[in-house]
Every structure is written in C-alpha cells, then in structure tokens.
Amino acid sequence: MKNALKRATKKKSFKDLSGGQKLRVAVTAAVQIALQTAALRDLKKRPGALINGPKPAWFAASFLNFIGPAAYFLFGRKR
C-alpha cells in the first residue's frame, strides 16, 4: 500500500514526460512568455492616464500565469 501511494504522489521530471507532453509544456511556456512580454511592453509604452489602476500593480499582476496578462488586456487598459 505504501509503495502504491509513493508512486501515485511522485512528481515526474521533465525527462520522464512523453514527447507530446514535452511539446505541450513548451507551447504553454511560449504562450505565457508571449502574453507577459506583450503586457509588459504595453504597460511601458502606455501613459498612466490610459490604465485602470496603478502601473506597478499591473506590472506585478503580469507575473501571474496567464491570468495576470489576460486580466491586464481585458480590464487594465482604458478604451
């Protein structure tokens, strides 16, 4: 019973993943980096008057996986 529990809770390392799983991790990471880069670039160029809330808060929020950059693009910019 203990061995089964250990196997069920053991974390896989990247080298233990299949080729398809590695591809999904790489694509997900690339999308996250692209979203965050776009959000940070927009924050840098956009004047504070055109942003809902303080710039430093949106900067920090952009580091939350997917949620932060998406929230910035949906709610952080004034139209």
Beta strands, then each sheet from edge to edge (+ up, - down):
end
